[in-house]
Amino acid sequence: MKGIGFLGLSVTLLVVSCGQAQTAKTVPADTIATPAPPPPPALTGPEISRYTSMTDKFFQPLLNGHFNGSILVAKNGVILYEKYKGFRNPVRKQDSLNEHNSFHLASISKTFTAMATLKLWQDGKLDIHDPVSKYLTGFPYPAVTIRTLLNHRSGLHNYVHFMYKPFVDKHQFLRNSDVLQYIIAHSQDKDVFSGFADRHFEYSNTNYALLALIIEKVSGMPLPEYLSKTFFQPLHMEDTYVYTPADSARMMASYYQSGRPFRIEFLDQVYGDKNVYSTVRDMYKWDQGLRSGQFFTKSILDSAYAGYSFEKPGQRNYGLGWRMLMIPNGKKLIYHNGWWHGNRTVFIRCLDENATIIVLCNNDYKLTYASKRLADLFGDYRQGNTSYDEGESDPSASGAGAAEDAMPKVAPVMAPPAHHAVAHHVVKKVVHKKTTAVASKKKPATKKKEAK
Protein backbone atom coordinates (compact mmCIF):
# COMPACT_ATOMS: atom_id res chain seq x y z
CA MET A 1 0.00 0.00 0.00
CA LYS A 2 2.86 2.32 0.79
CA GLY A 3 4.33 1.55 -2.61
CA ILE A 4 1.04 2.29 -4.30
CA GLY A 5 0.72 5.53 -2.35
CA PHE A 6 4.24 6.56 -3.33
CA LEU A 7 3.50 5.70 -6.97
CA GLY A 8 0.32 7.78 -6.88
CA LEU A 9 2.19 10.71 -5.36
CA SER A 10 4.87 10.43 -8.03
CA VAL A 11 2.27 10.43 -10.79
CA THR A 12 0.59 13.46 -9.22
CA LEU A 13 3.86 15.33 -9.02
CA LEU A 14 4.64 14.40 -12.63
CA VAL A 15 1.28 15.72 -13.79
CA VAL A 16 1.73 18.93 -11.84
CA SER A 17 5.25 19.42 -13.09
CA CYS A 18 4.10 18.76 -16.66
CA GLY A 19 1.44 21.40 -16.18
CA GLN A 20 4.06 23.81 -14.92
CA ALA A 21 6.33 23.03 -17.86
CA GLN A 22 3.44 23.71 -20.20
CA THR A 23 2.84 27.09 -18.57
CA ALA A 24 6.53 27.92 -18.88
CA LYS A 25 6.14 28.03 -22.65
CA THR A 26 4.28 31.30 -22.38
CA VAL A 27 5.54 32.80 -19.11
CA PRO A 28 9.17 34.01 -18.94
CA ALA A 29 11.34 31.54 -17.05
CA ASP A 30 12.96 33.89 -14.52
CA THR A 31 9.96 34.24 -12.23
CA ILE A 32 12.01 35.45 -9.29
CA ALA A 33 12.43 39.21 -9.10
CA THR A 34 15.61 40.37 -10.79
CA PRO A 35 18.30 41.48 -8.34
CA ALA A 36 18.91 45.19 -8.34
CA PRO A 37 21.63 46.10 -10.85
CA PRO A 38 24.89 47.47 -9.47
CA PRO A 39 24.77 51.24 -8.97
CA PRO A 40 26.04 53.21 -11.96
CA PRO A 41 29.39 54.97 -11.60
CA ALA A 42 29.12 58.28 -9.83
CA LEU A 43 29.32 61.29 -12.11
CA THR A 44 32.32 63.52 -11.57
CA GLY A 45 31.98 67.24 -10.97
CA PRO A 46 33.19 68.12 -14.49
CA GLU A 47 30.75 65.60 -16.00
CA ILE A 48 27.83 67.08 -14.10
CA SER A 49 28.82 70.59 -15.13
CA ARG A 50 29.14 69.59 -18.78
CA TYR A 51 25.82 67.72 -18.94
CA THR A 52 23.99 70.50 -17.09
CA SER A 53 25.47 73.26 -19.24
CA MET A 54 24.64 71.50 -22.52
CA THR A 55 21.14 70.60 -21.36
CA ASP A 56 20.47 74.20 -20.36
CA LYS A 57 21.66 75.42 -23.75
CA PHE A 58 19.53 72.82 -25.52
CA PHE A 59 16.30 73.81 -23.77
CA GLN A 60 16.67 77.57 -24.08
CA PRO A 61 14.59 77.78 -27.31
CA LEU A 62 11.81 75.87 -25.57
CA LEU A 63 11.94 78.05 -22.45
CA ASN A 64 12.15 81.23 -24.50
CA GLY A 65 9.04 80.23 -26.42
CA HIS A 66 5.46 79.70 -25.26
CA PHE A 67 6.22 76.53 -23.30
CA ASN A 68 4.13 76.10 -20.14
CA GLY A 69 5.38 73.09 -18.26
CA SER A 70 8.17 71.21 -16.53
CA ILE A 71 11.46 69.55 -17.52
CA LEU A 72 13.71 67.03 -15.77
CA VAL A 73 16.89 65.41 -17.08
CA ALA A 74 18.86 62.86 -15.06
CA LYS A 75 21.74 60.43 -15.43
CA ASN A 76 23.24 57.81 -13.10
CA GLY A 77 20.91 58.76 -10.29
CA VAL A 78 21.74 62.48 -10.49
CA ILE A 79 19.15 65.07 -11.51
CA LEU A 80 21.15 67.25 -13.87
CA TYR A 81 18.46 69.72 -14.85
CA GLU A 82 15.02 70.62 -13.50
CA LYS A 83 12.97 73.58 -14.70
CA TYR A 84 9.43 74.84 -14.24
CA LYS A 85 8.05 77.57 -16.46
CA GLY A 86 4.59 79.04 -16.45
CA PHE A 87 1.44 78.87 -14.36
CA ARG A 88 -1.40 76.55 -13.44
CA ASN A 89 -3.56 79.17 -15.13
CA PRO A 90 -1.40 80.62 -17.93
CA VAL A 91 -4.14 83.05 -18.96
CA ARG A 92 -4.38 84.81 -15.62
CA LYS A 93 -0.74 84.02 -14.81
CA GLN A 94 -1.74 82.67 -11.42
CA ASP A 95 0.00 80.00 -9.31
CA SER A 96 3.50 79.42 -10.65
CA LEU A 97 4.21 75.81 -11.58
CA ASN A 98 6.22 73.73 -9.14
CA GLU A 99 7.35 70.15 -8.55
CA HIS A 100 3.92 69.10 -7.21
CA ASN A 101 1.82 70.18 -10.20
CA SER A 102 0.58 67.04 -11.93
CA PHE A 103 0.21 67.10 -15.72
CA HIS A 104 -2.05 64.89 -17.80
CA LEU A 105 0.45 62.43 -19.30
CA ALA A 106 -1.80 61.62 -22.27
CA SER A 107 -0.45 58.46 -23.91
CA ILE A 108 2.54 58.13 -21.61
CA SER A 109 -0.22 56.65 -19.42
CA LYS A 110 0.03 53.57 -21.62
CA THR A 111 3.37 52.68 -20.03
CA PHE A 112 1.57 52.12 -16.71
CA THR A 113 -1.28 50.14 -18.26
CA ALA A 114 1.15 47.94 -20.16
CA MET A 115 3.41 47.25 -17.20
CA ALA A 116 0.39 46.52 -14.99
CA THR A 117 -0.70 43.91 -17.53
CA LEU A 118 2.81 42.43 -17.60
CA LYS A 119 2.89 42.38 -13.79
CA LEU A 120 -0.26 40.26 -13.78
CA TRP A 121 1.37 37.99 -16.37
CA GLN A 122 4.50 37.68 -14.27
CA ASP A 123 2.37 36.86 -11.22
CA GLY A 124 0.55 34.11 -13.12
CA LYS A 125 -2.81 35.91 -13.07
CA LEU A 126 -3.17 36.03 -16.86
CA ASP A 127 -1.35 35.03 -20.04
CA ILE A 128 -0.77 37.71 -22.65
CA HIS A 129 -1.13 35.06 -25.38
CA ASP A 130 -4.72 34.39 -24.33
CA PRO A 131 -7.60 35.70 -26.46
CA VAL A 132 -9.22 38.84 -25.11
CA SER A 133 -12.57 37.01 -25.18
CA LYS A 134 -11.35 34.83 -22.29
CA TYR A 135 -11.47 37.89 -20.03
CA LEU A 136 -14.06 40.21 -21.58
CA THR A 137 -17.44 38.54 -22.01
CA GLY A 138 -18.93 39.05 -25.46
CA PHE A 139 -15.76 40.35 -27.11
CA PRO A 140 -16.37 39.28 -30.72
CA TYR A 141 -12.90 38.71 -32.23
CA PRO A 142 -11.30 35.40 -31.14
CA ALA A 143 -8.00 36.10 -32.93
CA VAL A 144 -7.31 39.24 -30.88
CA THR A 145 -5.02 38.44 -27.95
CA ILE A 146 -3.82 40.51 -25.00
CA ARG A 147 -0.42 40.74 -26.65
CA THR A 148 -1.89 42.25 -29.82
CA LEU A 149 -3.57 44.88 -27.66
CA LEU A 150 -0.23 45.67 -26.01
CA ASN A 151 1.73 46.01 -29.25
CA HIS A 152 -1.04 47.67 -31.29
CA ARG A 153 -1.45 44.78 -33.73
CA SER A 154 -5.02 43.87 -32.77
CA GLY A 155 -6.67 45.27 -35.90
CA LEU A 156 -9.01 47.35 -33.72
CA HIS A 157 -9.43 50.92 -34.89
CA ASN A 158 -9.37 53.94 -32.62
CA TYR A 159 -12.46 54.55 -30.48
CA VAL A 160 -11.55 58.26 -30.48
CA HIS A 161 -12.66 58.15 -34.12
CA PHE A 162 -15.46 55.60 -34.37
CA MET A 163 -17.26 56.82 -31.24
CA TYR A 164 -17.87 60.12 -33.02
CA LYS A 165 -20.74 58.61 -34.97
CA PRO A 166 -23.77 60.95 -34.98
CA PHE A 167 -25.95 58.51 -33.03
CA VAL A 168 -23.49 58.31 -30.08
CA ASP A 169 -24.71 60.47 -27.18
CA LYS A 170 -21.92 62.98 -26.64
CA HIS A 171 -23.68 64.58 -23.68
CA GLN A 172 -22.87 61.54 -21.54
CA PHE A 173 -19.34 60.71 -20.45
CA LEU A 174 -18.00 57.61 -22.15
CA ARG A 175 -16.62 54.81 -19.94
CA ASN A 176 -14.31 51.93 -20.80
CA SER A 177 -17.24 49.52 -20.55
CA ASP A 178 -19.13 51.65 -23.09
CA VAL A 179 -16.25 51.24 -25.57
CA LEU A 180 -16.47 47.45 -25.13
CA GLN A 181 -20.24 47.39 -25.54
CA TYR A 182 -20.03 49.52 -28.67
CA ILE A 183 -17.49 47.07 -30.16
CA ILE A 184 -19.77 44.14 -29.34
CA ALA A 185 -22.82 45.85 -30.83
CA HIS A 186 -20.98 47.00 -33.99
CA SER A 187 -18.61 44.07 -34.48
CA GLN A 188 -19.21 43.97 -38.24
CA ASP A 189 -18.36 47.64 -38.81
CA LYS A 190 -15.15 48.14 -40.76
CA ASP A 191 -14.36 51.30 -38.85
CA VAL A 192 -14.30 49.25 -35.62
CA PHE A 193 -12.20 46.25 -36.73
CA SER A 194 -10.05 45.73 -39.79
CA GLY A 195 -10.95 42.05 -39.98
CA PHE A 196 -7.40 40.84 -39.27
CA ALA A 197 -5.46 40.51 -36.04
CA ASP A 198 -1.66 40.57 -35.90
CA ARG A 199 -1.45 41.58 -39.55
CA HIS A 200 0.20 44.99 -39.09
CA PHE A 201 0.85 47.81 -36.61
CA GLU A 202 -1.91 50.35 -36.08
CA TYR A 203 -1.71 52.66 -33.09
CA SER A 204 -5.12 52.56 -31.44
CA ASN A 205 -6.31 53.87 -28.08
CA THR A 206 -8.99 51.18 -28.11
CA ASN A 207 -6.35 48.59 -27.26
CA TYR A 208 -5.46 50.25 -23.99
CA ALA A 209 -9.03 51.07 -22.99
CA LEU A 210 -9.69 47.32 -23.21
CA LEU A 211 -6.49 46.45 -21.32
CA ALA A 212 -7.76 48.58 -18.44
CA LEU A 213 -10.91 46.43 -18.32
CA ILE A 214 -8.82 43.23 -18.34
CA ILE A 215 -6.65 44.51 -15.47
CA GLU A 216 -9.79 45.30 -13.48
CA LYS A 217 -11.33 41.88 -14.21
CA VAL A 218 -8.20 39.93 -13.24
CA SER A 219 -7.10 42.02 -10.24
CA GLY A 220 -10.57 42.62 -8.83
CA MET A 221 -9.71 46.33 -8.39
CA PRO A 222 -10.50 49.50 -10.34
CA LEU A 223 -7.51 50.51 -12.44
CA PRO A 224 -6.77 53.62 -10.31
CA GLU A 225 -6.56 51.47 -7.18
CA TYR A 226 -4.47 48.73 -8.80
CA LEU A 227 -1.90 51.16 -10.21
CA SER A 228 -1.72 53.00 -6.89
CA LYS A 229 -1.12 49.85 -4.84
CA THR A 230 1.19 48.21 -7.35
CA PHE A 231 3.36 51.12 -8.50
CA PHE A 232 2.51 54.58 -7.15
CA GLN A 233 2.61 53.78 -3.44
CA PRO A 234 5.73 51.56 -3.45
CA LEU A 235 7.61 54.22 -5.44
CA HIS A 236 6.27 57.09 -3.30
CA MET A 237 4.78 58.75 -6.37
CA GLU A 238 2.65 60.98 -4.17
CA ASP A 239 1.57 63.38 -6.91
CA THR A 240 0.50 60.67 -9.38
CA TYR A 241 -3.05 59.39 -9.87
CA VAL A 242 -5.47 58.06 -12.45
CA TYR A 243 -8.15 60.64 -13.06
CA THR A 244 -11.71 59.92 -11.97
CA PRO A 245 -14.51 62.45 -11.44
CA ALA A 246 -13.46 62.65 -7.77
CA ASP A 247 -10.24 64.35 -8.94
CA SER A 248 -11.97 67.20 -10.76
CA ALA A 249 -10.97 69.79 -8.16
CA ARG A 250 -7.24 69.01 -8.31
CA MET A 251 -6.75 68.22 -12.00
CA MET A 252 -4.79 70.79 -13.99
CA ALA A 253 -6.52 71.96 -17.15
CA SER A 254 -4.89 72.24 -20.57
CA TYR A 255 -4.88 75.15 -22.99
CA TYR A 256 -4.58 76.14 -26.61
CA GLN A 257 -1.59 78.27 -27.57
CA SER A 258 -3.99 81.21 -27.64
CA GLY A 259 -4.63 80.72 -23.94
CA ARG A 260 -8.17 79.42 -24.38
CA PRO A 261 -8.76 76.36 -22.15
CA PHE A 262 -9.78 73.03 -23.62
CA ARG A 263 -13.28 72.02 -22.62
CA ILE A 264 -14.00 68.74 -20.88
CA GLU A 265 -15.73 66.40 -23.34
CA PHE A 266 -17.40 63.01 -23.43
CA LEU A 267 -14.16 61.08 -24.09
CA ASP A 268 -12.39 62.42 -21.02
CA GLN A 269 -13.22 59.67 -18.54
CA VAL A 270 -11.88 56.69 -20.47
CA TYR A 271 -8.61 55.56 -18.92
CA GLY A 272 -5.83 53.09 -19.66
CA ASP A 273 -4.98 54.82 -22.92
CA LYS A 274 -4.68 58.17 -21.08
CA ASN A 275 -5.73 59.91 -17.84
CA VAL A 276 -2.71 59.29 -15.61
CA TYR A 277 -1.60 62.60 -14.04
CA SER A 278 1.96 62.94 -12.80
CA THR A 279 4.98 65.20 -12.29
CA VAL A 280 8.49 65.08 -13.72
CA ARG A 281 9.86 63.97 -10.35
CA ASP A 282 7.36 61.14 -10.03
CA MET A 283 8.00 60.05 -13.61
CA TYR A 284 11.69 59.87 -12.78
CA LYS A 285 10.78 57.58 -9.88
CA TRP A 286 8.85 55.43 -12.37
CA ASP A 287 11.87 55.27 -14.64
CA GLN A 288 14.18 54.29 -11.79
CA GLY A 289 11.69 51.77 -10.43
CA LEU A 290 11.60 49.98 -13.78
CA ARG A 291 15.40 49.81 -13.82
CA SER A 292 15.75 48.67 -10.21
CA GLY A 293 14.56 45.07 -10.46
CA GLN A 294 11.94 45.84 -7.80
CA PHE A 295 8.95 44.88 -9.94
CA PHE A 296 9.96 42.89 -13.01
CA THR A 297 12.21 40.10 -14.13
CA LYS A 298 14.64 40.63 -16.98
CA SER A 299 12.55 38.44 -19.27
CA ILE A 300 9.46 40.57 -18.73
CA LEU A 301 11.39 43.78 -19.42
CA ASP A 302 13.02 42.25 -22.50
CA SER A 303 9.53 41.41 -23.79
CA ALA A 304 8.34 44.96 -23.11
CA TYR A 305 11.31 46.53 -24.91
CA ALA A 306 11.30 44.24 -27.96
CA GLY A 307 9.93 45.31 -31.34
CA TYR A 308 6.97 43.41 -32.81
CA SER A 309 6.28 45.07 -36.17
CA PHE A 310 8.68 44.25 -39.00
CA GLU A 311 6.52 44.44 -42.13
CA LYS A 312 8.53 47.22 -43.74
CA PRO A 313 11.96 48.77 -43.22
CA GLY A 314 12.40 51.55 -40.73
CA GLN A 315 13.79 52.47 -37.34
CA ARG A 316 10.50 52.96 -35.50
CA ASN A 317 8.89 50.10 -33.65
CA TYR A 318 6.57 49.43 -30.74
CA GLY A 319 7.06 47.02 -27.86
CA LEU A 320 4.55 46.19 -25.15
CA GLY A 321 3.58 49.69 -24.10
CA TRP A 322 6.74 51.41 -25.32
CA ARG A 323 7.76 53.17 -28.50
CA MET A 324 11.31 52.65 -29.62
CA LEU A 325 13.85 53.70 -32.19
CA MET A 326 16.08 50.89 -33.34
CA ILE A 327 19.14 52.73 -34.59
CA PRO A 328 21.21 51.08 -37.37
CA ASN A 329 24.29 51.16 -35.13
CA GLY A 330 22.60 48.74 -32.72
CA LYS A 331 21.36 51.30 -30.20
CA LYS A 332 17.77 51.27 -29.01
CA LEU A 333 15.98 54.34 -27.66
CA ILE A 334 12.96 53.56 -25.47
CA TYR A 335 10.34 56.30 -25.13
CA HIS A 336 6.72 57.33 -25.25
CA ASN A 337 5.09 60.61 -26.20
CA GLY A 338 1.63 61.86 -25.42
CA TRP A 339 -0.95 64.22 -26.89
CA TRP A 340 -4.43 64.86 -25.58
CA HIS A 341 -6.14 68.24 -25.74
CA GLY A 342 -3.35 70.73 -24.94
CA ASN A 343 -1.19 68.18 -23.14
CA ARG A 344 1.99 67.31 -25.05
CA THR A 345 4.37 65.09 -23.15
CA VAL A 346 7.70 63.29 -23.62
CA PHE A 347 9.30 60.42 -21.66
CA ILE A 348 12.66 59.34 -23.10
CA ARG A 349 14.82 56.57 -21.62
CA CYS A 350 18.41 55.90 -22.68
CA LEU A 351 18.67 52.47 -21.06
CA ASP A 352 22.33 51.85 -21.85
CA GLU A 353 23.44 55.16 -20.37
CA ASN A 354 20.97 55.26 -17.43
CA ALA A 355 19.75 58.66 -18.65
CA THR A 356 16.20 60.02 -18.63
CA ILE A 357 14.55 63.03 -20.30
CA ILE A 358 11.05 64.07 -19.17
CA VAL A 359 9.15 67.06 -20.56
CA LEU A 360 5.51 67.81 -19.67
CA CYS A 361 3.51 70.64 -21.25
CA ASN A 362 -0.17 71.62 -21.08
CA ASN A 363 -0.49 74.46 -23.60
CA ASP A 364 -0.27 72.59 -26.90
CA TYR A 365 3.36 73.51 -27.58
CA LYS A 366 4.64 71.17 -30.31
CA LEU A 367 8.28 72.06 -29.82
CA THR A 368 8.09 69.80 -26.75
CA TYR A 369 8.59 66.78 -29.01
CA ALA A 370 11.98 68.02 -30.21
CA SER A 371 13.33 67.00 -26.78
CA LYS A 372 14.34 63.63 -28.21
CA ARG A 373 17.35 65.29 -29.80
CA LEU A 374 18.92 65.62 -26.36
CA ALA A 375 19.43 61.84 -26.34
CA ASP A 376 22.55 62.51 -28.44
CA LEU A 377 24.15 64.08 -25.37
CA PHE A 378 24.26 60.67 -23.70
CA GLY A 379 24.84 58.20 -26.54
CA ASP A 380 25.11 57.77 -30.29
CA TYR A 381 21.35 57.89 -30.96
CA ARG A 382 21.70 59.89 -34.20
CA GLN A 383 18.76 62.21 -33.55
CA GLY A 384 20.37 65.52 -34.53
CA ASN A 385 19.71 65.31 -38.27
CA THR A 386 16.31 63.67 -38.13
CA SER A 387 12.99 65.49 -38.28
CA TYR A 388 9.94 63.96 -36.62
CA ASP A 389 6.23 64.57 -36.52
CA GLU A 390 6.13 63.80 -32.83
CA GLY A 391 2.51 64.62 -32.26
CA GLU A 392 2.22 60.83 -32.48
CA SER A 393 0.71 61.02 -35.96
CA ASP A 394 -1.18 64.18 -35.12
CA PRO A 395 -3.01 65.00 -38.38
CA SER A 396 -2.73 68.72 -37.61
CA ALA A 397 1.03 68.66 -36.94
CA SER A 398 2.24 70.44 -40.05
CA GLY A 399 5.58 72.16 -39.98
CA ALA A 400 6.96 69.85 -37.29
CA GLY A 401 10.35 69.85 -38.96
CA ALA A 402 10.59 73.63 -38.66
CA ALA A 403 9.86 73.35 -34.95
CA GLU A 404 12.63 70.76 -34.62
CA ASP A 405 15.09 73.12 -36.30
CA ALA A 406 14.49 75.66 -33.54
CA MET A 407 16.16 73.29 -31.07
CA PRO A 408 19.98 73.12 -31.17
CA LYS A 409 21.69 69.95 -32.30
CA VAL A 410 23.78 68.09 -29.76
CA ALA A 411 27.12 66.59 -30.72
CA PRO A 412 26.58 62.85 -30.25
CA VAL A 413 28.60 60.82 -27.81
CA MET A 414 30.54 58.32 -29.88
CA ALA A 415 30.24 55.16 -27.84
CA PRO A 416 30.71 51.56 -28.99
CA PRO A 417 27.49 49.86 -30.16
CA ALA A 418 25.34 48.48 -27.37
CA HIS A 419 23.99 44.96 -27.07
CA HIS A 420 20.95 45.59 -29.32
CA ALA A 421 22.83 44.58 -32.47
CA VAL A 422 19.91 43.38 -34.56
CA ALA A 423 18.68 44.41 -37.99
CA HIS A 424 15.39 46.16 -37.26
CA HIS A 425 12.42 46.94 -39.46
CA VAL A 426 9.06 48.56 -38.85
CA VAL A 427 5.98 49.84 -40.63
CA LYS A 428 6.74 53.13 -42.36
CA LYS A 429 4.90 56.13 -41.00
CA VAL A 430 3.06 56.54 -44.30
CA VAL A 431 1.01 53.43 -43.42
CA HIS A 432 -0.07 55.00 -40.14
CA LYS A 433 -0.80 58.32 -41.80
CA LYS A 434 -3.16 56.59 -44.20
CA THR A 435 -5.02 55.07 -41.27
CA THR A 436 -5.23 58.40 -39.51
CA ALA A 437 -6.35 60.19 -42.66
CA VAL A 438 -9.16 57.73 -43.32
CA ALA A 439 -10.34 57.93 -39.73
CA SER A 440 -10.09 61.71 -39.73
CA LYS A 441 -12.66 61.97 -42.53
CA LYS A 442 -15.20 60.54 -40.13
CA LYS A 443 -14.65 63.22 -37.52
CA PRO A 444 -16.05 66.72 -37.35
CA ALA A 445 -13.77 69.30 -38.97
CA THR A 446 -13.14 70.92 -35.59
CA LYS A 447 -11.69 67.73 -34.09
CA LYS A 448 -7.92 68.17 -33.67
CA LYS A 449 -6.83 66.17 -30.65
CA GLU A 450 -5.98 62.55 -30.14
CA ALA A 451 -4.59 60.55 -27.26
CA LYS A 452 -1.23 59.41 -28.47
N, C-alpha and C positions, 0 to 999 in steps of 0.2 A: 504493500500500500504506500509505503514511503517512497518507493521507486516510482510508482505511478504518479504520486503527488509531485515529485521532483520533475518528472517528465512533463506533467501538465504545466508546471510553473515555467519550465524552459520554453515550451511552446508559446505560452502567453508572452514571455519576454521577447521571443523571436518576432511574434506578431506586432508587438508594440514597437520594437526597434525597427521593423520593416516599415511601419507606419511613419516613424520619425524620419527614416531615410527617404521615404517618398516626399515628405514635407520639405526636406532639405533641398529638393530640386528647385523649389521656388523661393525659399527663404535663404538669404545670405548665411554662410556657414559660421561666421564669427559672431555668435549671438551674445557673447560677453562684451560689455562696454569696453571700447578701446581705451587703453591707458592714455593719460594725458601726454601729449608730445613734449619733448624737452623744451624749456623756455628758449626763445630766440635770443641770439646774441644781443647784448645791450648796445644801444646806439651811442656812439661817442658824441661829445659836445660839438665838434665840427660837423658831424653828420646831421645832427639835429638842426644846427644852424643852416646848413645847406638846404635840407629838405624844406624847412619852414620858409626860408627866403624864396625859394623857387615856387612853392605852393602859393605864397602871398602874391607874387608877381603874376602867376597864372590866373588867379581869381579876380584880379583887379578889374578887368572888363565887365565881369559879372556884377561885382559890387558897385561899380560906377554906373551901371545901367539901372533898370527898373526892378531888379531882383528884390523880392520880399521873402526872406526865408533864412535858413540856417545851413551851415557847412561844417563838416568835421573830416579831418584827414589824419590817419594814424598809421604807424608802422612799428612792429616789434613791441607792442604793448605801450607805446608812447603816443599820446595825442600831440601831433605836430602842429595842428592848425584847427582853430575853432572860431567861427564867426557867426554873428547874428545881425541881420540887417532888416529893419522895417518894424512893422507894428501888427498887433493882432487885428486892428482895424486900420488898414493903410489909407482909407479915405479920410477919416478924421484924425489920423496920425496919433492914435491913442494906444497906450499900453505897449511899450517897446518889447520886442521879442526877446525871450531868454531861453535857457536850457530846459525849461519845463513846459514850453509850448508845444503841444502835440499836433503834428501835421497829418492830414489824411495821406496815407502812403500810396493810395490808388493800387496799381497792380503789383507793387512790391509786397502787398498783402499775400500774394500767391505763394511767396516763399514760406510763410507760416502754415498755410493750408497744406502745401505739399509735404513739408517736414512733419506735420501732425499725422498725415496719412502714412508716411514712412515709419513713424514711431509706432503706430498701431500694427504695421506689418512686422516690424522688428520684434514687437511684443507678442506676436502670434495671434493678434485679434482679427486680422484680415489678411488676404493675399492679393497683392496688386494685379495678379494675373487672372483673378476671378472676373466674371461678367458683372457689370453694374447691376443687372437685374437680380442678382443674388441678394443684394442689399436694399435696393429701392423697388418696392412692389409696383408692378405695372410698367416698369421701364421697358420700352418696346423693341430695343435693338440688342439682340443676344450677342452680337459680335463686338460690342463696345465693352472694353474692360476698364478697370480702374487705372491701369497703366496708360491706356490711350487717353484717358482724361488728363492725367498728369503731364504727358508730353505733347498734348494738343494734336493727337492723331486720331481722335474719336470719330471725326466726320460730322460732329454736331456744329451747327452754325451758331452765331453769336446772338444770345437772347436780347442784347442791347439793341439789335436790329429787328429781329422777328417779333418782339413784343410791342413794336410800334404799329402793329396793325390797327386800323381804325376801330375795330370792334373791341379792342382791349380797353378796359376802364382805367384811364390814366389819372383819375381822381382818387384812386385807392392805391396805397403803397403796395408794391409788389414784394412778395416774400420768396425765399428759395423754394418752398413747397409749391408756390404758384408756377414757378418756372417748370418744375417737374410735371405738374398736372397739365400745363399747356403742351409740353412735349408729348405726353401720353395721348391727349385729345387730338393732336395734330401730327401724329406720327408719320403720316403719308406726305406731308408738305415738304417740298424740296428746299424751302428756305429754313427748315428746321434741321434736316438731316440730309447729307449728301448721298446717302445710300451705301456708302462704303466706309468701313472702319479700318484704321491702320494703313490707309492707302497713301496719305500724304499729310504734311504739316499744315494745320490751319489754326492760327491763334484764335481762341474762342473763350470768352468769359463764362459761357455755359458750363464748360468742363469743371471749373472751380466752384461754381454755385452748386453743382451736383456733388462734388467732393465734400463740401461742407455738410450736406445732408448725410453722406455716408459716415463721416466722422461722428456726427451726432447719433446715428443709428447704432454704430458699433460701440462707442464710448458710453452711451447713455447720458451724455451731458450736452447742453447747448454749446455751440462752437465757442462763444466768448468765454465760457467757464472752462472748457477743455484747454484752450490755448493759455489761459491765465494759470491754471494749475500745472500744466505741463512745461511751459516755457517762461511766461512772464514772471511768475513768482519766484521760481528757482534762480532766475538771472537778475532778480531785483529790478526788473523793468517797470518801475513804479509809475511812469507816465505813459504807459502803453495799454491800449484796450481795443476791443472790437466794438464798433459803434452799434448801439441799440437806441431806441427812442428815449431810454432813461438817461442817455448821455447828451441830450440836446442842449442842455445848459452849458456844458463845458466844451463842446466841440468847436473847433476853430473853422470859420467859414472860409470859402475861397472866392477869388475875385478875377474879373477880366482885367486886362492891362489898363483899360480906361478907369478902373476903380469901381465899376459897378459889380455888386456881389452876385454870385451865381445863386439862383433860386433852388430850394429843395424840390426834388421831383419824384415821381412815382418809382423810379429805379433805385433810389438812394438807401433802401433798407435791405437789399440783397447783399450778403456777405460771403466771404470765401474767395471771391475774385477781387474784392476790394474791401474797404471799410475797416481796416486796421489803422489806428491812429498811434503815432509814436514820435519820438524826438531823435536827434542825431546821436545823442549819448546812449539812449536805449538801443538804437540800431547797432551801435558799436558793440554793446553787450551781446546782442544777438549774433553778430559776426564772431566774436570771441568764443561764445558758447558753442557754436557749431565747430570751431576749430579745436576745442578743448578735450573732446572725447567724453564729455559729460553725458551726452544724450544718445550718440549714434556710434555704431561700429563703422569701421573703415569700409566694409562692403556696402553698407547702406549709403554712405556718402559718395562712394565711387559710382553707385547707381544713379544718385541724384545729379552728379556732375558729368555724366556721360551724355554724348549726343545720340539722338534717335532718328534723325531725319537726314537721309543721304541720297535723296532722289536726284539731286542736281548739284553741280559743283558750287562751292562757296564756303566762306568762313563762318557764317552764322549757323547756330544750331540751338536746340532747346533740349534741356535735360528733363528732370522730374521737378518742375517748379523753378528752374533757373535758366536764364538765357546764357549763352556763351559765345565767345569768339574763339575759333580754333585757328590760330595763327600758323602760317606755313612753316615757321621755324620750330614748331613743336610746342609753343606756349599756348596756354588756354586761359582766357579771361572770363571769370564767372561774374555775372551781374544780373540785375533786373532794373527796369525803369518802370515808371508809372505815369498815368495821365487820366485824370477824372475831374471834370469841371475845370477849375483853375489850378488844380494840384498837379504839379509836374515834379517828379521825384527820381532820384538816381541812387543806386546802391551797387557799388563796384568793389569786387574782391579779387585782389592779386594773391592767389593762394600760395604761390611759390615764394613770394617775398613777404608774406604776412603783412600786407598793406591793405588799407580800406579807405574808400572815398565815398562819403555820404553827403548828398545835397538834397534838401527839401525846400520846395517853393509852393506858394499858394496863390500866386497872382498871374498864372498862365504865361510864365516867362520861358520861352523855348530855349534860350541860350543855356539853360540849366543842363540840357542833354550833352552839351559840348564837354562836360566835366570828364568824360571818358578819356580825353586826351591826356589827362594828368597821369594815367597809368604808365605812360612812357618814362616818368620820373623814376619809377621803381623797377622796371624791367623792359625787355625788348618786345613790347606789345604792338609796335608799328601803327600807332593811332594818329600820329601827327599829320600824315598826308592823306587821311581818309575822311570823307564827308559822309555824315549819316543823317537820315531822317529819323531822329530818335524820339519822335512823338509816338513810337511804337505803332507805326503805320497809320498815323494820324492823317486822314484825308485832307485836312486843311493846312498841313505843315509844309507850305511852299516856302522856298527860300531858306531851307534849313542849312544848306551849305554856306550861305552868306553869314548866317549866325555863327557857324563853326569858325569861320575865318576871323571873327572878332576875338576869339580866344587865342593866346599865344601858343606856339608849338613848343614842346618840351624835348630837349635832346634826349634820345632814348639811352637807357643804360644797356650797354652791350654785355649781356651775360650769356654764358653757355646755354644751349637749349635745355629746357626742363624735361621731365619724364614723360610728357604727353606727346611723344614722337609718333604720331599716327597721321596718315593722310586723311583729311576730313572733307566732307562734302555736305551740302545742305540745300534746301529749296531756295532758289533765288527770290529776292524780295518781289520781283515782278509778279510771281505767282500769288503772293499774299496781297499785293495791290489790286490784282484782279478781283480777288474775293471781296476785299473791302469796297471796291468800286461798285460791284454788283449789289452788295448789301446796302450801300449808301443810297442807291436809287430808290430804295424802299422807305427811306426816312424822310421826314419833313425837311425842307431846305434849310431851316434854322438849326438843325441838329448838328453840332460840331464836336461834341465830346465823346470820349470812349474810354472805358477802363482798360488800360493797357499796362 
